[in-house]
Amino acid sequence: MELSIRSHLLTSPSTSSSSPLLKTRVRVSQTSLIPLRFRQQPLSSTHLRMDANRSTPTRASVVDGNGSPAISSPIEAGARIGEVKRVTKETNVSVRINLDGSGVADSSTGIPFLDHMLDQLASHGLFDVHVKATGDIHIDDHHTNEDVALAIGTALLQGLGDRKGIYRFGDFSAPLDEALIHVSLDLSGRPHLSYDLCIPTERVGTYDTQLVEHFFQSLVNTSGMTLHIRQLAGKNSHHIIEATFKAFARALRQATEYDSRRRGTVPRGFVTYVIRILRQKCDHYNHKLFSLSKAILLQ
């Protein structure tokens, strides 16, 4: 059985402000969960752009400086790429992630330390990570840090697609001099963060160290990831945070790679998650459509 999910099933105009998972204003393209024969009336959102062609998904449309949508270009078939444009009153964020990349990093967020951490994500995860962001950093780094993480999580969700045949679980402990950080994660579709870092200083450079937890919470919320971060040792704030991003990148790399013995199957937890989201949306969408979708998922 094939399963894929469109990001419009995770948001709607009337619910987007009520849940962190649904808080997004991105324009993304995903293959459809519902077969074509059941989609006479498309389920759309004013903030989303979809492409009904399953074999040739397109990159998310982007918006140029004057607010006009740019022309989107096709993504090669089979590529696990997520591309997201997120625009709010405080920030303008563009993210592109290739899960099958070679570690190319190109990040410019206006927050130097965050750029350094995104470089670690690319290098140790062997992902191609391109992040461009402008925001109200003249106030502080909070909004830019949050919206970059939300966009990265959404890009991961898009790039993973139906998650067929991936290892799903990742576990890694990364040392950096005196610091040792353990990260364990599950790409099940259930967002949860357990965070246990004791960072001794309030800042690293100009970066507020409280924003580390907020970064991972935002990423977890939009990617549907269960993430546990534990500090086993460490005294230097820079070392603790950098080891965290390195361990996260390595664990995510493990989880997103293909298991040759399981390829072609979808994690059961992800199916359950999709059914739960559909149930939440039944007030907005046709009840019969929900019943048909559930039957298809469980067949």
N, C-alpha and C positions, 0 to 999 in steps of 0.2 A: 504494500500500500504506500502510495506517495502522499506526503504531507508537506504543505508549505503554507506560510502565513503572511498576509499583507499587514503592513503597519497600521492601516486604517481600522483593523480590528482592535487595536490597542488604544484608540483615541476616538473621540467624537466631539463636536462643538459644545455639547451640553455637559460633558463630563471631564473635559481636559483639565479643568482647574481644580478638581476635587481630589485627585490622587497623584502622588509623585510619579508613579509609573506612566500615567496618562498625560503628564505635563510636558508637552512638546509642541513646537510649531515648525516641525521639519517637513520637508517635501521629499518623500522617499518613494522608491519603486520596488515592489516585491511581487513574486509570483503568487497567484491567488490560492487561498484555502478552498474556496467553493468552486466546483466544476463549472465549466462554461454553461452547461445546460440549466443550471440553477441560478444564473446571474442575469436574468432578463432586466432587472432593475439594479444597477450597480450601487454598491454601498460606498459612498464617497464622503470625504470631509473637505471643508473649504480650505484647509491648510495642507492637503495632500495631493500628490500627483501620482496617478497609477498608470500602468501599462498592462493591457489585457493579454499581450503576447507572451506566453509562458517561455518560449524558447529564446527570446531576445529581450531580456530585461534591460532597461535603460538606466543610466546614472540619474541620480536625483537632479532635478532642474535647479539651477542656481539663479540668484538675483544679482544684477549688477548694481552699480552705485546709484542709479536713479530709480531703482525699484522694479526694473523691467526684467522678466524672466529670460535667462540666457538659453540658447538652444542646447538641449541635452544630447549626449553622444552615446552610442550603443556600447554595452559591456560585452566582451567576448563570452560566448556560451560556456557555461561551466565555471567561470571565474567567481571566486568568493570575495567579492568586493562590496563594501558598503560606502556610500557617498551621501553626505547629509549637509544641508544648509539650514542653519538655525538662526532666526532673527528675532530678537526681542527689543524692548525699549532700551535695554542696557547694553546689549551685545550684538555682534554680527559674527557668526562662527561658521566656518566651512571645514568639513572633515572628510577625508578619504582614506580608507583602510583596505589594504589587500592582505587577506589572511594567508595567502600562499606566496608572499613576497620574499625579499632577500635582506630585509633589515634597513631599507632606505628610510631615512627620517628627514622631514622638512617641516619644522614647526616654528611658528611665529605667533605667539599669543600676547605679547607685550609683557609677559611675566617670565623673566630669564630662568628662574629655578624650575618653573613648570615646563618650559621648553627642554631643559636638561633632563627632566624625568621622562618626558615623552620620547626623547632620544633613547633612553634605556628600554622603554616599552618596545620600540622598533628593533633595536639591536639584539636584545635578548629573546624577544618573541619571534624574530625573523619575519616581522610584519612590515609592510611598507606603510608608513604613517605620515600623512600630510595634514597639518592642522594650521589654519589661518584664522586669527581672531582679533577683533578690535572690541574694546569695551570701556566701561567707566572706571578704569584703573586709577584715574585721578582721585576717585573716592577711596576705593580699596580694590583688592583682587578678588573679592568674594564672587561677584556675578560672573566674571570671566572664567574663573576656576570652575564654577558650577556648570555653566553652559557648555564649556568645552567638554567636561565629563559627560554631561547628558547627551551631547552630540556623538561622542565616541561610543557610548553605550548603544545608542540607536544604530550607529554604523556597524557595530559588532552584530547586533540583532539582524540587520539587513544582510550582512556578509555571510552569516551562518545559514541563512535560508531555512530549509527544513531540518537541518542538523543530521541528515542521514549518515550513519556509519562513523560518526566521530567518536573519539574516546570518551568525551563528555566530562570526565573527571581529570583534574590536574592537581599535582601536589609537588611543592618544591621548597627547599630551605636554602636561602642565599646568605653567605657570609660576606661582610665587608669590614675588614680589620676586626675591631672588637665587637661589631654588631652582627647579630644573627637573627634573621626573620624567616618565619615559616608561613607559607601561604597554601591554602587548600581551597579548591573551588569546584563547583558543579554547574554545568551549563544546562540545567534542568528546566529552565523557564520560570523558576520560583525565586523572586528577588529577596535576598536576605544578606545582611552584612553583620558579621561579628568582628569587632575591631578592638585589638588590645595592644596598642603602642603607647609607650611612655616616652614622649619626646621632651628632653629637659629644657629646651629653650623655646621662647615664644616665636622666634623668627630664625630663618636661614636666609641670609642676605636680606632681601625685602619681603620674602615670602612668609606669610603667617602660617605657622605649623598646624594650627587648628584646621586649616583648609585641606590637609591630607585626608582626614576622615571624611570630610564633606565631598571631596573628589570621588572617593571610592563609593560612598553612599549614592551619589548621583549616577555614577556609572552602573552600579548594580540595579538601580531602579529602572533604567531604560533598557538594559540588556537582558533582564530576567535571569540573573546569575546569583547563585549562592556562593558567598565569599567569606572565608575565615582568614584573618590576619593576626598572627601572634608574634610578639617580640620575645625571643629566647635570651638575647643578650644585647647590650649596646649602651653607650654613654654619649656618643657624638651624634647630634641631631641630624647632620647631613648624612652620616653613614646609615643611620636608622631608616631614614626616608628613602634613600637611594637603594638600599638593600631590599626594602619593601617593593619598590617598583620593579626591581630585577627579579625578585621571587615571583611576583605577580605575572610578569611577562613570560617567565619560564613555565609556570603552571598553566597559563592560558594557551601557550604553544602546545603543551601536551594535550590539553582538552580539545583543541580544535583540529588536531591531526586525525587522519583516518585510521581506523582499526581494520586491518585487512580481513579479519574474521567476522566483523560485524557490519561491514559496509553494505548500505542499502536499507538499513532499518532505522527507525526513528526512536529516540529515547521515550519510554513510556511516560515519564514525568512530564515531558514537553507536551504530549498529547493531552494529558490531564489538564495542564495549564491552559491550553487552547480552548478546551471545553469549558473551563471555568470562565474565561474571558467572554466566550460566546454567550454563556448564561447571563453574565452581567449586562450584556448588550441586548438581551431579548426584549427589553422595554423599548428599544429604539429600532430594532429590526424585526422582520417577520418571524413569528413563532414557528411557522412551518419550516422556514429556511433553517432555523436553529436545529430542529429535529432531524432534518435531512443531513445537515453537517455533522451532527453527533453520530448518526448512523454510519456515515462514511468513515469517520475517524476510527470507529470501533470495529469495523468489519474486518 
